[in-house]
């Protein structure tokens, strides 16, 4: 590192599982992991990363599947902890 280059400070968080993509497979995997976590009384943290501004923005146009039920099943946005991500907590 040169003297003129300042180190970059990055935000991080520790999780047990990271799922890339909030498409049908990613959301199904996250939901199933959380179900199994509850069933086996584990405190498992699962994060779903999505490049779109909201879950399903790239695939849920209404032409492929009706997005209402999926959006209703995602309980709460995680804006309090990570406002810049726009992520969702399942």
Residue, then its C-alpha position, 0 to 999 in steps of 0.5 A: x500500500x502506498x502512503x497516498x492510499x488510505x485503507x478501505x473500511x468495509x462493513x461486515x457481518x458474521x452469518x452461518x449461511x449466505x445464499x446468492x440470489x433471491x430467485x425462487x431457488x434462493x428463497x426456497x433454500x433460505x426458507x427451508x434452512x430456517x424451517x429446519x433451524x426452528x425444527x432442530x432448535x438451532x440459532x442459524x443466521x441465513x442471509x440472501x444476497x440480491x443485486x436488485x433493489x427488491x426481492x424478485x425485481x428481476x424475475x417477478x414481473x407477473x408474466x412468469x409467476x404472481x409475486x403477491x404471495x411471495x412478497x407477503x411471505x417475506x415478513x420484514x425488511x432488514x432496513x434497520x441493521x443494513x439500510x443501504x442493502x435493502x435486504x429482507x429478513x426471513 
